[in-house]
Amino acid sequence: MTRIERLGPWDRFLLSVVVLVAIYAAALVVFGLAIGDTIFDPLGFGPDDGEIETATSRTYVQLIFAVLGAVIVGWMATIAGLVVGPLARREPWAWNTIAGAATAWFVLDTGASLLLGFVGHAAFNVGFAVALAAPLVMIRRELQTARRNPS
């Protein structure tokens, strides 16, 4: 039995969210402007192509998407490692690390988006935050039950 097969349903759900986000982020690295045009522009994130007037500007925007995607891939790889390792063993510090990182991201990214007037991007963050929070809340309940009923 592999580590993933031994994961509980909420761990698998969380891992699935992490994998989907990592795939999306990798696509940002490879197809940044195209992804930006189809996903980010409708959310009000980034300039419209018509506002990018030079090849240098387009290259810079591509770099921003690539850096953003690379950071997200790294973040998701870290979370995936925590999910299949210490979180699966129900080590509380792993839950605290994931929840703390997700909370810091959400508050900073969503707060900045709202302050700068990018409400669509803030709404996008809410969907991602809910997808992370749902399994984390259920895993937290399992941690609390295990703490009250040690075997």
C-alpha positions as semicolon CSV with decimal commas, in nm:
position;residue;x (nm);y (nm);z (nm)
1;M;0,000;0,000;0,000
2;T;0,141;0,340;-0,100
3;R;0,144;0,647;0,121
4;I;-0,138;0,799;-0,083
5;E;-0,353;0,486;-0,050
6;R;-0,312;0,509;0,329
7;L;-0,441;0,867;0,338
8;G;-0,782;0,939;0,479
9;P;-1,054;1,090;0,260
10;W;-0,990;1,447;0,379
11;D;-0,617;1,408;0,323
12;R;-0,684;1,287;-0,032
13;F;-0,921;1,577;-0,091
14;L;-0,659;1,825;0,031
15;L;-0,391;1,659;-0,179
16;S;-0,620;1,676;-0,485
17;V;-0,668;2,051;-0,434
18;V;-0,291;2,095;-0,399
19;V;-0,221;1,895;-0,718
20;L;-0,479;2,090;-0,920
21;V;-0,337;2,421;-0,802
22;A;0,017;2,303;-0,884
23;I;-0,093;2,207;-1,238
24;Y;-0,255;2,548;-1,283
25;A;0,060;2,718;-1,150
26;A;0,286;2,517;-1,381
27;A;0,064;2,627;-1,670
28;L;0,126;2,987;-1,562
29;V;0,498;2,930;-1,598
30;V;0,466;2,778;-1,946
31;F;0,163;2,962;-2,087
32;G;0,154;3,276;-1,869
33;L;0,003;3,529;-2,104
34;A;-0,250;3,284;-2,250
35;I;-0,360;3,180;-1,900
36;G;-0,367;3,545;-1,802
37;D;-0,589;3,627;-2,097
38;T;-0,836;3,345;-2,026
39;I;-0,842;3,337;-1,645
40;F;-0,682;3,643;-1,490
41;D;-0,818;3,913;-1,720
42;P;-1,184;3,822;-1,651
43;L;-1,102;3,838;-1,280
44;G;-0,960;4,187;-1,318
45;F;-0,602;4,080;-1,250
46;G;-0,331;4,229;-1,466
47;P;-0,341;4,451;-1,773
48;D;-0,541;4,374;-2,085
49;D;-0,328;4,282;-2,387
50;G;-0,428;4,609;-2,551
51;E;-0,257;4,791;-2,263
52;I;0,070;4,603;-2,319
53;E;0,216;4,800;-2,603
54;T;0,572;4,673;-2,644
55;A;0,741;4,336;-2,674
56;T;0,946;4,424;-2,367
57;S;0,630;4,487;-2,166
58;R;0,478;4,157;-2,280
59;T;0,799;3,976;-2,184
60;Y;0,793;4,138;-1,841
61;V;0,432;4,035;-1,782
62;Q;0,527;3,682;-1,892
63;L;0,806;3,691;-1,632
64;I;0,560;3,796;-1,360
65;F;0,330;3,503;-1,448
66;A;0,628;3,265;-1,454
67;V;0,757;3,380;-1,115
68;L;0,407;3,365;-0,964
69;G;0,353;3,016;-1,104
70;A;0,692;2,892;-0,985
71;V;0,631;3,019;-0,631
72;I;0,288;2,855;-0,623
73;V;0,431;2,524;-0,749
74;G;0,691;2,535;-0,471
75;W;0,428;2,616;-0,211
76;M;0,205;2,331;-0,331
77;A;0,498;2,084;-0,333
78;T;0,571;2,177;0,027
79;I;0,208;2,134;0,129
80;A;0,188;1,800;-0,057
81;G;0,492;1,675;0,134
82;L;0,331;1,775;0,462
83;V;0,000;1,610;0,365
84;V;0,148;1,269;0,280
85;G;0,395;1,274;0,569
86;P;0,342;1,442;0,905
87;L;-0,019;1,548;0,848
88;A;-0,114;1,191;0,754
89;R;0,044;1,084;1,085
90;R;-0,171;1,352;1,249
91;E;0,119;1,556;1,380
92;P;-0,040;1,884;1,491
93;W;0,253;2,099;1,382
94;A;0,193;1,999;1,018
95;W;-0,169;2,115;1,036
96;N;-0,059;2,439;1,204
97;T;0,203;2,498;0,933
98;I;-0,039;2,447;0,643
99;A;-0,320;2,645;0,805
100;G;-0,083;2,925;0,904
101;A;0,068;2,954;0,556
102;A;-0,275;2,949;0,391
103;T;-0,407;3,211;0,632
104;A;-0,107;3,439;0,575
105;W;-0,148;3,406;0,198
106;F;-0,523;3,470;0,213
107;V;-0,505;3,776;0,438
108;L;-0,217;3,938;0,247
109;D;-0,325;3,854;-0,108
110;T;-0,695;3,918;-0,058
111;G;-0,634;4,232;0,147
112;A;-0,401;4,377;-0,118
113;S;-0,645;4,281;-0,395
114;L;-0,929;4,462;-0,220
115;L;-0,720;4,767;-0,134
116;L;-0,609;4,796;-0,497
117;G;-0,963;4,748;-0,628
118;F;-0,927;4,397;-0,773
119;V;-1,247;4,250;-0,629
120;G;-1,258;3,969;-0,886
121;H;-0,918;3,846;-0,777
122;A;-1,024;3,859;-0,412
123;A;-1,330;3,648;-0,501
124;F;-1,102;3,398;-0,679
125;N;-0,901;3,373;-0,356
126;V;-1,215;3,294;-0,157
127;G;-1,283;2,989;-0,375
128;F;-0,929;2,864;-0,331
129;A;-0,938;2,933;0,044
130;V;-1,263;2,736;0,083
131;A;-1,114;2,442;-0,111
132;L;-0,820;2,439;0,132
133;A;-1,021;2,514;0,445
134;A;-1,285;2,241;0,410
135;P;-1,045;1,946;0,442
136;L;-0,830;2,131;0,696
137;V;-1,132;2,185;0,923
138;M;-1,223;1,816;0,904
139;I;-0,864;1,706;0,967
140;R;-0,849;1,944;1,265
141;R;-1,153;1,766;1,411
142;E;-0,970;1,434;1,372
143;L;-0,666;1,582;1,548
144;Q;-0,880;1,704;1,837
145;T;-1,055;1,366;1,869
146;A;-0,719;1,184;1,868
147;R;-0,587;1,419;2,136
148;R;-0,889;1,351;2,359
149;N;-0,879;0,974;2,298
150;P;-0,514;0,870;2,279
151;S;-0,467;0,505;2,185
